[in-house]
Amino acid sequence: MVQVTLSRLRERERQILNLYYRHELTMKQIADHMGVDESRISQLHSSAMARLKAGMDTLLCPPNAETSDSVARSMAAGAGA
């Protein structure tokens, strides 16, 4: 599952995650390697992690209209009590 979600990230995001987690480079080292500011690497890392989490959430808990309707009805019923 993780591999599927990783494959959906942009190449640059995958590269940053690979360098950071597999090769254990610091954000400064990655920035130097890629020729950008360290703050930009931090931004891209945060974005990649958010997209990775969203992708995993979608795979693990796909949206279900029936469940959403039931939750909405329960919430509406509770609000009236």
N, C-alpha and C positions, 0 to 999 in steps of 0.2 A: 504494500500500500504506500509506504513512504516513497519507494522508487517511482511509482506512478505520479504521485504528487510532485516530487522533485522534477520529474520530466516536464511538468507543465510550467515550471518557473522559467523566467528569461535566462538566457545563457550567462549573462553577467551575474545574476543573482546566484545561480548554481555555482559559478566559479568562486564567488565570495564565500559561500557556505562551505564549499570544498576546502578552500585554503584555510579558513578559520577553524573548522571542526576536524577535518581529517589530517591536515598538515600542521595544525596548531600554530599558525602564523598570527601575529597580533594585527590589529586593525591598521596600525602604523605601517607594518611590513607589507600588508596587502595594498595599502594606499601607494606606497613607494613602487611596488611591483606593477600596479595598474596605472600609475601616473596621475592620480587624483588626490584630493585632500582626504585626510583621515576622517573628517566630519562627513564627507560624502560616502565613504565606506560604511560608516555607522548608519547613515540614512538608508542606504541600500540594504544593509544587513537587516535592519528593522522591518523594512518593507518586505523583504524575502521571507522573514520569519512569520509575518502576519499573513502573507499569501500561502505559506506552507501550512499554517494552522487552519486557515479557512478551507484549504483543499482537503486536509485530513478530516475536519469537521463534516464536510460534505460527504466524504466517503463513508465515515463512520455513522453519521446520523443524517441520511438523506431526508430532504423535506418531504413531508407527508401531509397532503391536504386534509385528509380525514382527521388526523391527529390535531392539526392546527385548528380545525373547526371545533373539535371537542374541547380543546383548551380554551378557545374563545368563548364558547357557550358556558363553560365552568366558571370562567372569570366574570362573565356577565351576570351569571346567577349569584355568584358570591358578592358582587358589588351591590346587588339589590337587597342583600340580607341585612 
